[in-house]
Amino acid sequence: MGARAFPWREAMAFGFGRLRLSSRDFWALTPREFAAAVEAVAGPARAPLDRTGLAALMARFPD
């Protein structure tokens, strides 16, 4: 399995759009600083839904 490319488009869209950073400020951030800023706005990253979680969700909302 190959390495995935960094999602620059999404990172720039979030940095410029949601965080309203200038280009200078965006490119001056370290990856750790950017991750902290994203988490402050979007909340902590969640693990993907696994089979057990999906089954529980389907039982809760059977339609």
VOMI-771719 format. One record per residue: residue in one letter; y, x negated, z negated of N, C-alpha, C, O in turn. Coordinates in pm, whole numbers, plus 50000, padded with zeros to 5 digits. Layout:
# VOMI-771719
<pt><rest>a</rest><n_c2>Y</n_c2><n_c1>X</n_c1><n_c3>Z</n_c3><ca_c2>Y</ca_c2><ca_c1>X</ca_c1><ca_c3>Z</ca_c3><c_c2>Y</c_c2><c_c1>X</c_c1><c_c3>Z</c_c3><o_c2>Y</o_c2><o_c1>X</o_c1><o_c3>Z</o_c3></pt>
...
***
This chain:
# VOMI-771719
<pt><rest>m</rest><n_c2>49882</n_c2><n_c1>49914</n_c1><n_c3>50000</n_c3><ca_c2>50000</ca_c2><ca_c1>50000</ca_c1><ca_c3>50000</ca_c3><c_c2>50123</c_c2><c_c1>49910</c_c1><c_c3>50000</c_c3><o_c2>50135</o_c2><o_c1>49821</o_c1><o_c3>49915</o_c3></pt>
<pt><rest>g</rest><n_c2>50214</n_c2><n_c1>49932</n_c1><n_c3>50093</n_c3><ca_c2>50333</ca_c2><ca_c1>49849</ca_c1><ca_c3>50105</ca_c3><c_c2>50443</c_c2><c_c1>49889</c_c1><c_c3>50008</c_c3><o_c2>50444</o_c2><o_c1>50000</o_c1><o_c3>49955</o_c3></pt>
<pt><rest>a</rest><n_c2>50532</n_c2><n_c1>49798</n_c1><n_c3>49987</n_c3><ca_c2>50646</ca_c2><ca_c1>49825</ca_c1><ca_c3>49899</ca_c3><c_c2>50744</c_c2><c_c1>49919</c_c1><c_c3>49969</c_c3><o_c2>50768</o_c2><o_c1>49908</o_c1><o_c3>50089</o_c3></pt>
<pt><rest>r</rest><n_c2>50798</n_c2><n_c1>50010</n_c1><n_c3>49892</n_c3><ca_c2>50896</ca_c2><ca_c1>50103</ca_c1><ca_c3>49946</ca_c3><c_c2>51033</c_c2><c_c1>50036</c_c1><c_c3>49948</c_c3><o_c2>51068</o_c2><o_c1>49961</o_c1><o_c3>49857</o_c3></pt>
<pt><rest>a</rest><n_c2>51108</n_c2><n_c1>50066</n_c1><n_c3>50051</n_c3><ca_c2>51245</ca_c2><ca_c1>50014</ca_c1><ca_c3>50060</ca_c3><c_c2>51333</c_c2><c_c1>50084</c_c1><c_c3>49956</c_c3><o_c2>51309</o_c2><o_c1>50200</o_c1><o_c3>49922</o_c3></pt>
<pt><rest>f</rest><n_c2>51433</n_c2><n_c1>50013</n_c1><n_c3>49906</n_c3><ca_c2>51525</ca_c2><ca_c1>50073</ca_c1><ca_c3>49811</ca_c3><c_c2>51602</c_c2><c_c1>50185</c_c1><c_c3>49879</c_c3><o_c2>51649</o_c2><o_c1>50167</o_c1><o_c3>49991</o_c3></pt>
<pt><rest>p</rest><n_c2>51618</n_c2><n_c1>50300</n_c1><n_c3>49813</n_c3><ca_c2>51688</ca_c2><ca_c1>50414</ca_c1><ca_c3>49874</ca_c3><c_c2>51840</c_c2><c_c1>50399</c_c1><c_c3>49869</c_c3><o_c2>51908</o_c2><o_c1>50467</o_c1><o_c3>49792</o_c3></pt>
<pt><rest>w</rest><n_c2>51892</n_c2><n_c1>50309</n_c1><n_c3>49952</n_c3><ca_c2>52036</ca_c2><ca_c1>50281</ca_c1><ca_c3>49951</ca_c3><c_c2>52120</c_c2><c_c1>50403</c_c1><c_c3>49980</c_c3><o_c2>52223</o_c2><o_c1>50424</o_c1><o_c3>49916</o_c3></pt>
<pt><rest>r</rest><n_c2>52079</n_c2><n_c1>50486</n_c1><n_c3>50076</n_c3><ca_c2>52158</ca_c2><ca_c1>50604</ca_c1><ca_c3>50112</ca_c3><c_c2>52176</c_c2><c_c1>50695</c_c1><c_c3>49991</c_c3><o_c2>52287</o_c2><o_c1>50742</o_c1><o_c3>49963</o_c3></pt>
<pt><rest>e</rest><n_c2>52067</n_c2><n_c1>50722</n_c1><n_c3>49920</n_c3><ca_c2>52074</ca_c2><ca_c1>50809</ca_c1><ca_c3>49803</ca_c3><c_c2>52155</c_c2><c_c1>50745</c_c1><c_c3>49691</c_c3><o_c2>52232</o_c2><o_c1>50813</o_c1><o_c3>49623</o_c3></pt>
<pt><rest>a</rest><n_c2>52138</n_c2><n_c1>50615</n_c1><n_c3>49671</n_c3><ca_c2>52213</ca_c2><ca_c1>50545</ca_c1><ca_c3>49566</ca_c3><c_c2>52363</c_c2><c_c1>50549</c_c1><c_c3>49595</c_c3><o_c2>52443</o_c2><o_c1>50577</o_c1><o_c3>49505</o_c3></pt>
<pt><rest>m</rest><n_c2>52400</n_c2><n_c1>50522</n_c1><n_c3>49719</n_c3><ca_c2>52543</ca_c2><ca_c1>50525</ca_c1><ca_c3>49754</ca_c3><c_c2>52598</c_c2><c_c1>50667</c_c1><c_c3>49745</c_c3><o_c2>52710</o_c2><o_c1>50686</o_c1><o_c3>49698</o_c3></pt>
<pt><rest>a</rest><n_c2>52521</n_c2><n_c1>50766</n_c1><n_c3>49789</n_c3><ca_c2>52567</ca_c2><ca_c1>50905</ca_c1><ca_c3>49781</ca_c3><c_c2>52591</c_c2><c_c1>50944</c_c1><c_c3>49636</c_c3><o_c2>52690</o_c2><o_c1>51011</o_c1><o_c3>49605</o_c3></pt>
<pt><rest>f</rest><n_c2>52501</n_c2><n_c1>50905</n_c1><n_c3>49548</n_c3><ca_c2>52518</ca_c2><ca_c1>50937</ca_c1><ca_c3>49406</ca_c3><c_c2>52635</c_c2><c_c1>50860</c_c1><c_c3>49346</c_c3><o_c2>52717</o_c2><o_c1>50917</o_c1><o_c3>49274</o_c3></pt>
<pt><rest>g</rest><n_c2>52643</n_c2><n_c1>50733</n_c1><n_c3>49376</n_c3><ca_c2>52750</ca_c2><ca_c1>50650</ca_c1><ca_c3>49322</ca_c3><c_c2>52888</c_c2><c_c1>50694</c_c1><c_c3>49367</c_c3><o_c2>52980</o_c2><o_c1>50704</o_c1><o_c3>49286</o_c3></pt>
<pt><rest>f</rest><n_c2>52902</n_c2><n_c1>50719</n_c1><n_c3>49497</n_c3><ca_c2>53033</ca_c2><ca_c1>50758</ca_c1><ca_c3>49550</ca_c3><c_c2>53062</c_c2><c_c1>50906</c_c1><c_c3>49525</c_c3><o_c2>53175</o_c2><o_c1>50942</o_c1><o_c3>49490</o_c3></pt>
<pt><rest>g</rest><n_c2>52962</n_c2><n_c1>50991</n_c1><n_c3>49541</n_c3><ca_c2>52982</ca_c2><ca_c1>51135</ca_c1><ca_c3>49529</ca_c3><c_c2>52983</c_c2><c_c1>51186</c_c1><c_c3>49387</c_c3><o_c2>53082</o_c2><o_c1>51244</o_c1><o_c3>49342</o_c3></pt>
<pt><rest>r</rest><n_c2>52873</n_c2><n_c1>51166</n_c1><n_c3>49316</n_c3><ca_c2>52861</ca_c2><ca_c1>51221</ca_c1><ca_c3>49180</ca_c3><c_c2>52938</c_c2><c_c1>51139</c_c1><c_c3>49077</c_c3><o_c2>53006</o_c2><o_c1>51194</o_c1><o_c3>48990</o_c3></pt>
<pt><rest>l</rest><n_c2>52927</n_c2><n_c1>51006</n_c1><n_c3>49088</n_c3><ca_c2>52995</ca_c2><ca_c1>50921</ca_c1><ca_c3>48990</ca_c3><c_c2>53139</c_c2><c_c1>50891</c_c1><c_c3>49028</c_c3><o_c2>53217</o_c2><o_c1>50843</o_c1><o_c3>48945</o_c3></pt>
<pt><rest>r</rest><n_c2>53175</n_c2><n_c1>50920</n_c1><n_c3>49151</n_c3><ca_c2>53310</ca_c2><ca_c1>50897</ca_c1><ca_c3>49203</ca_c3><c_c2>53355</c_c2><c_c1>50752</c_c1><c_c3>49187</c_c3><o_c2>53470</o_c2><o_c1>50725</o_c1><o_c3>49153</o_c3></pt>
<pt><rest>l</rest><n_c2>53262</n_c2><n_c1>50659</n_c1><n_c3>49212</n_c3><ca_c2>53295</ca_c2><ca_c1>50517</ca_c1><ca_c3>49204</ca_c3><c_c2>53363</c_c2><c_c1>50471</c_c1><c_c3>49332</c_c3><o_c2>53336</o_c2><o_c1>50522</o_c1><o_c3>49440</o_c3></pt>
<pt><rest>s</rest><n_c2>53452</n_c2><n_c1>50376</n_c1><n_c3>49318</n_c3><ca_c2>53508</ca_c2><ca_c1>50313</ca_c1><ca_c3>49437</ca_c3><c_c2>53401</c_c2><c_c1>50221</c_c1><c_c3>49494</c_c3><o_c2>53304</o_c2><o_c1>50188</o_c1><o_c3>49426</o_c3></pt>
<pt><rest>s</rest><n_c2>53419</n_c2><n_c1>50181</n_c1><n_c3>49618</n_c3><ca_c2>53324</ca_c2><ca_c1>50089</ca_c1><ca_c3>49679</ca_c3><c_c2>53316</c_c2><c_c1>49959</c_c1><c_c3>49598</c_c3><o_c2>53207</o_c2><o_c1>49906</o_c1><o_c3>49575</o_c3></pt>
<pt><rest>r</rest><n_c2>53430</n_c2><n_c1>49911</n_c1><n_c3>49556</n_c3><ca_c2>53435</ca_c2><ca_c1>49787</ca_c1><ca_c3>49477</ca_c3><c_c2>53356</c_c2><c_c1>49802</c_c1><c_c3>49347</c_c3><o_c2>53278</o_c2><o_c1>49713</o_c1><o_c3>49310</o_c3></pt>
<pt><rest>d</rest><n_c2>53375</n_c2><n_c1>49914</n_c1><n_c3>49276</n_c3><ca_c2>53305</ca_c2><ca_c1>49935</ca_c1><ca_c3>49150</ca_c3><c_c2>53156</c_c2><c_c1>49954</c_c1><c_c3>49170</c_c3><o_c2>53075</o_c2><o_c1>49904</o_c1><o_c3>49092</o_c3></pt>
<pt><rest>f</rest><n_c2>53119</n_c2><n_c1>50028</n_c1><n_c3>49276</n_c3><ca_c2>52977</ca_c2><ca_c1>50051</ca_c1><ca_c3>49304</ca_c3><c_c2>52904</c_c2><c_c1>49919</c_c1><c_c3>49326</c_c3><o_c2>52801</o_c2><o_c1>49894</o_c1><o_c3>49264</o_c3></pt>
<pt><rest>w</rest><n_c2>52957</n_c2><n_c1>49836</n_c1><n_c3>49413</n_c3><ca_c2>52890</ca_c2><ca_c1>49711</ca_c1><ca_c3>49448</ca_c3><c_c2>52898</c_c2><c_c1>49607</c_c1><c_c3>49337</c_c3><o_c2>52825</o_c2><o_c1>49508</o_c1><o_c3>49340</o_c3></pt>
<pt><rest>a</rest><n_c2>52986</n_c2><n_c1>49627</n_c1><n_c3>49239</n_c3><ca_c2>52996</ca_c2><ca_c1>49535</ca_c1><ca_c3>49126</ca_c3><c_c2>52893</c_c2><c_c1>49566</c_c1><c_c3>49017</c_c3><o_c2>52867</o_c2><o_c1>49482</o_c1><o_c3>48931</o_c3></pt>
<pt><rest>l</rest><n_c2>52836</n_c2><n_c1>49685</n_c1><n_c3>49019</n_c3><ca_c2>52737</ca_c2><ca_c1>49724</ca_c1><ca_c3>48918</ca_c3><c_c2>52608</c_c2><c_c1>49645</c_c1><c_c3>48933</c_c3><o_c2>52566</o_c2><o_c1>49613</o_c1><o_c3>49044</o_c3></pt>
<pt><rest>t</rest><n_c2>52547</n_c2><n_c1>49614</n_c1><n_c3>48821</n_c3><ca_c2>52411</ca_c2><ca_c1>49559</ca_c1><ca_c3>48825</ca_c3><c_c2>52315</c_c2><c_c1>49678</c_c1><c_c3>48840</c_c3><o_c2>52353</o_c2><o_c1>49791</o_c1><o_c3>48811</o_c3></pt>
<pt><rest>p</rest><n_c2>52194</n_c2><n_c1>49654</n_c1><n_c3>48885</n_c3><ca_c2>52097</ca_c2><ca_c1>49765</ca_c1><ca_c3>48893</ca_c3><c_c2>52077</c_c2><c_c1>49835</c_c1><c_c3>48758</c_c3><o_c2>52063</o_c2><o_c1>49957</o_c1><o_c3>48754</o_c3></pt>
<pt><rest>r</rest><n_c2>52077</n_c2><n_c1>49760</n_c1><n_c3>48650</n_c3><ca_c2>52059</ca_c2><ca_c1>49820</ca_c1><ca_c3>48518</ca_c3><c_c2>52179</c_c2><c_c1>49909</c_c1><c_c3>48482</c_c3><o_c2>52161</o_c2><o_c1>50017</o_c1><o_c3>48425</o_c3></pt>
<pt><rest>e</rest><n_c2>52300</n_c2><n_c1>49865</n_c1><n_c3>48515</n_c3><ca_c2>52420</ca_c2><ca_c1>49947</ca_c1><ca_c3>48489</ca_c3><c_c2>52417</c_c2><c_c1>50074</c_c1><c_c3>48573</c_c3><o_c2>52450</o_c2><o_c1>50183</o_c1><o_c3>48524</o_c3></pt>
<pt><rest>f</rest><n_c2>52378</n_c2><n_c1>50061</n_c1><n_c3>48699</n_c3><ca_c2>52371</ca_c2><ca_c1>50179</ca_c1><ca_c3>48786</ca_c3><c_c2>52268</c_c2><c_c1>50278</c_c1><c_c3>48732</c_c3><o_c2>52293</o_c2><o_c1>50398</o_c1><o_c3>48728</o_c3></pt>
<pt><rest>a</rest><n_c2>52151</n_c2><n_c1>50228</n_c1><n_c3>48691</n_c3><ca_c2>52047</ca_c2><ca_c1>50315</ca_c1><ca_c3>48637</ca_c3><c_c2>52096</c_c2><c_c1>50387</c_c1><c_c3>48512</c_c3><o_c2>52068</o_c2><o_c1>50506</o_c1><o_c3>48493</o_c3></pt>
<pt><rest>a</rest><n_c2>52169</n_c2><n_c1>50318</n_c1><n_c3>48426</n_c3><ca_c2>52223</ca_c2><ca_c1>50381</ca_c1><ca_c3>48306</ca_c3><c_c2>52325</c_c2><c_c1>50489</c_c1><c_c3>48341</c_c3><o_c2>52327</o_c2><o_c1>50594</o_c1><o_c3>48277</o_c3></pt>
<pt><rest>a</rest><n_c2>52408</n_c2><n_c1>50464</n_c1><n_c3>48440</n_c3><ca_c2>52508</ca_c2><ca_c1>50563</ca_c1><ca_c3>48483</ca_c3><c_c2>52439</c_c2><c_c1>50686</c_c1><c_c3>48542</c_c3><o_c2>52480</o_c2><o_c1>50799</o_c1><o_c3>48514</o_c3></pt>
<pt><rest>v</rest><n_c2>52337</n_c2><n_c1>50665</n_c1><n_c3>48622</n_c3><ca_c2>52262</ca_c2><ca_c1>50777</ca_c1><ca_c3>48680</ca_c3><c_c2>52198</c_c2><c_c1>50859</c_c1><c_c3>48569</c_c3><o_c2>52205</o_c2><o_c1>50982</o_c1><o_c3>48569</o_c3></pt>
<pt><rest>e</rest><n_c2>52135</n_c2><n_c1>50791</n_c1><n_c3>48473</n_c3><ca_c2>52069</ca_c2><ca_c1>50861</ca_c1><ca_c3>48363</ca_c3><c_c2>52169</c_c2><c_c1>50940</c_c1><c_c3>48279</c_c3><o_c2>52138</o_c2><o_c1>51049</o_c1><o_c3>48231</o_c3></pt>
<pt><rest>a</rest><n_c2>52289</n_c2><n_c1>50887</n_c1><n_c3>48262</n_c3><ca_c2>52391</ca_c2><ca_c1>50957</ca_c1><ca_c3>48183</ca_c3><c_c2>52430</c_c2><c_c1>51089</c_c1><c_c3>48249</c_c3><o_c2>52462</o_c2><o_c1>51186</o_c1><o_c3>48180</o_c3></pt>
<pt><rest>v</rest><n_c2>52429</n_c2><n_c1>51093</n_c1><n_c3>48381</n_c3><ca_c2>52469</ca_c2><ca_c1>51214</ca_c1><ca_c3>48454</ca_c3><c_c2>52349</c_c2><c_c1>51305</c_c1><c_c3>48480</c_c3><o_c2>52358</o_c2><o_c1>51426</o_c1><o_c3>48459</o_c3></pt>
<pt><rest>a</rest><n_c2>52238</n_c2><n_c1>51249</n_c1><n_c3>48526</n_c3><ca_c2>52123</ca_c2><ca_c1>51328</ca_c1><ca_c3>48571</ca_c3><c_c2>52016</c_c2><c_c1>51346</c_c1><c_c3>48465</c_c3><o_c2>51924</o_c2><o_c1>51425</o_c1><o_c3>48484</o_c3></pt>
<pt><rest>g</rest><n_c2>52025</n_c2><n_c1>51274</n_c1><n_c3>48354</n_c3><ca_c2>51922</ca_c2><ca_c1>51281</ca_c1><ca_c3>48251</ca_c3><c_c2>51813</c_c2><c_c1>51179</c_c1><c_c3>48279</c_c3><o_c2>51809</o_c2><o_c1>51119</o_c1><o_c3>48386</o_c3></pt>
<pt><rest>p</rest><n_c2>51725</n_c2><n_c1>51160</n_c1><n_c3>48183</n_c3><ca_c2>51619</ca_c2><ca_c1>51060</ca_c1><ca_c3>48200</ca_c3><c_c2>51521</c_c2><c_c1>51102</c_c1><c_c3>48310</c_c3><o_c2>51498</o_c2><o_c1>51220</o_c1><o_c3>48335</o_c3></pt>
<pt><rest>a</rest><n_c2>51464</n_c2><n_c1>51001</n_c1><n_c3>48373</n_c3><ca_c2>51364</ca_c2><ca_c1>51027</ca_c1><ca_c3>48477</ca_c3><c_c2>51241</c_c2><c_c1>51090</c_c1><c_c3>48414</c_c3><o_c2>51202</o_c2><o_c1>51054</o_c1><o_c3>48303</o_c3></pt>
<pt><rest>r</rest><n_c2>51180</n_c2><n_c1>51183</n_c1><n_c3>48484</n_c3><ca_c2>51060</ca_c2><ca_c1>51248</ca_c1><ca_c3>48435</ca_c3><c_c2>50942</c_c2><c_c1>51207</c_c1><c_c3>48522</c_c3><o_c2>50956</o_c2><o_c1>51178</o_c1><o_c3>48640</o_c3></pt>
<pt><rest>a</rest><n_c2>50826</n_c2><n_c1>51204</n_c1><n_c3>48460</n_c3><ca_c2>50704</ca_c2><ca_c1>51171</ca_c1><ca_c3>48534</ca_c3><c_c2>50673</c_c2><c_c1>51285</c_c1><c_c3>48630</c_c3><o_c2>50703</o_c2><o_c1>51401</o_c1><o_c3>48600</o_c3></pt>
<pt><rest>p</rest><n_c2>50613</n_c2><n_c1>51255</n_c1><n_c3>48744</n_c3><ca_c2>50575</ca_c2><ca_c1>51362</ca_c1><ca_c3>48837</ca_c3><c_c2>50475</c_c2><c_c1>51457</c_c1><c_c3>48773</c_c3><o_c2>50402</o_c2><o_c1>51419</o_c1><o_c3>48682</o_c3></pt>
<pt><rest>l</rest><n_c2>50473</n_c2><n_c1>51578</n_c1><n_c3>48820</n_c3><ca_c2>50382</ca_c2><ca_c1>51680</ca_c1><ca_c3>48770</ca_c3><c_c2>50239</c_c2><c_c1>51641</c_c1><c_c3>48803</c_c3><o_c2>50207</o_c2><o_c1>51612</o_c1><o_c3>48919</o_c3></pt>
<pt><rest>d</rest><n_c2>50152</n_c2><n_c1>51639</n_c1><n_c3>48702</n_c3><ca_c2>50011</ca_c2><ca_c1>51608</ca_c1><ca_c3>48727</ca_c3><c_c2>49932</c_c2><c_c1>51737</c_c1><c_c3>48741</c_c3><o_c2>49987</o_c2><o_c1>51846</o_c1><o_c3>48731</o_c3></pt>
<pt><rest>r</rest><n_c2>49802</n_c2><n_c1>51724</n_c1><n_c3>48765</n_c3><ca_c2>49716</ca_c2><ca_c1>51841</ca_c1><ca_c3>48788</ca_c3><c_c2>49716</c_c2><c_c1>51936</c_c1><c_c3>48668</c_c3><o_c2>49719</o_c2><o_c1>52058</o_c1><o_c3>48686</o_c3></pt>
<pt><rest>t</rest><n_c2>49713</n_c2><n_c1>51883</n_c1><n_c3>48547</n_c3><ca_c2>49714</ca_c2><ca_c1>51966</ca_c1><ca_c3>48426</ca_c3><c_c2>49845</c_c2><c_c1>52041</c_c1><c_c3>48414</c_c3><o_c2>49847</o_c2><o_c1>52160</o_c1><o_c3>48382</o_c3></pt>
<pt><rest>g</rest><n_c2>49955</n_c2><n_c1>51971</n_c1><n_c3>48439</n_c3><ca_c2>50085</ca_c2><ca_c1>52036</ca_c1><ca_c3>48434</ca_c3><c_c2>50100</c_c2><c_c1>52145</c_c1><c_c3>48538</c_c3><o_c2>50158</o_c2><o_c1>52250</o_c1><o_c3>48510</o_c3></pt>
<pt><rest>l</rest><n_c2>50048</n_c2><n_c1>52120</n_c1><n_c3>48658</n_c3><ca_c2>50052</ca_c2><ca_c1>52221</ca_c1><ca_c3>48763</ca_c3><c_c2>49970</c_c2><c_c1>52343</c_c1><c_c3>48725</c_c3><o_c2>50014</o_c2><o_c1>52456</o_c1><o_c3>48746</o_c3></pt>
<pt><rest>a</rest><n_c2>49853</n_c2><n_c1>52322</n_c1><n_c3>48669</n_c3><ca_c2>49768</ca_c2><ca_c1>52435</ca_c1><ca_c3>48626</ca_c3><c_c2>49839</c_c2><c_c1>52517</c_c1><c_c3>48519</c_c3><o_c2>49834</o_c2><o_c1>52640</o_c1><o_c3>48522</o_c3></pt>
<pt><rest>a</rest><n_c2>49905</n_c2><n_c1>52451</n_c1><n_c3>48424</n_c3><ca_c2>49977</ca_c2><ca_c1>52522</ca_c1><ca_c3>48319</ca_c3><c_c2>50093</c_c2><c_c1>52602</c_c1><c_c3>48378</c_c3><o_c2>50118</o_c2><o_c1>52715</o_c1><o_c3>48337</o_c3></pt>
<pt><rest>l</rest><n_c2>50164</n_c2><n_c1>52543</n_c1><n_c3>48474</n_c3><ca_c2>50274</ca_c2><ca_c1>52611</ca_c1><ca_c3>48539</ca_c3><c_c2>50225</c_c2><c_c1>52733</c_c1><c_c3>48617</c_c3><o_c2>50288</o_c2><o_c1>52838</o_c1><o_c3>48615</o_c3></pt>
<pt><rest>m</rest><n_c2>50113</n_c2><n_c1>52717</n_c1><n_c3>48687</n_c3><ca_c2>50057</ca_c2><ca_c1>52829</ca_c1><ca_c3>48764</ca_c3><c_c2>50007</c_c2><c_c1>52941</c_c1><c_c3>48671</c_c3><o_c2>50017</o_c2><o_c1>53058</o_c1><o_c3>48706</o_c3></pt>
<pt><rest>a</rest><n_c2>49955</n_c2><n_c1>52906</n_c1><n_c3>48554</n_c3><ca_c2>49911</ca_c2><ca_c1>53007</ca_c1><ca_c3>48457</ca_c3><c_c2>50033</c_c2><c_c1>53081</c_c1><c_c3>48399</c_c3><o_c2>50027</o_c2><o_c1>53201</o_c1><o_c3>48373</o_c3></pt>
<pt><rest>r</rest><n_c2>50140</n_c2><n_c1>53008</n_c1><n_c3>48380</n_c3><ca_c2>50260</ca_c2><ca_c1>53069</ca_c1><ca_c3>48323</ca_c3><c_c2>50332</c_c2><c_c1>53160</c_c1><c_c3>48422</c_c3><o_c2>50388</o_c2><o_c1>53263</o_c1><o_c3>48385</o_c3></pt>
<pt><rest>f</rest><n_c2>50330</n_c2><n_c1>53122</n_c1><n_c3>48549</n_c3><ca_c2>50397</ca_c2><ca_c1>53198</ca_c1><ca_c3>48655</ca_c3><c_c2>50295</c_c2><c_c1>53229</c_c1><c_c3>48765</c_c3><o_c2>50297</o_c2><o_c1>53163</o_c1><o_c3>48869</o_c3></pt>
<pt><rest>p</rest><n_c2>50207</n_c2><n_c1>53327</n_c1><n_c3>48745</n_c3><ca_c2>50097</ca_c2><ca_c1>53351</ca_c1><ca_c3>48839</ca_c3><c_c2>50138</c_c2><c_c1>53409</c_c1><c_c3>48975</c_c3><o_c2>50055</o_c2><o_c1>53414</o_c1><o_c3>49066</o_c3></pt>
<pt><rest>d</rest><n_c2>50259</n_c2><n_c1>53452</n_c1><n_c3>48990</n_c3><ca_c2>50297</ca_c2><ca_c1>53512</ca_c1><ca_c3>49118</ca_c3><c_c2>50308</c_c2><c_c1>53405</c_c1><c_c3>49221</c_c3><o_c2>50338</o_c2><o_c1>53433</o_c1><o_c3>49337</o_c3></pt>
***
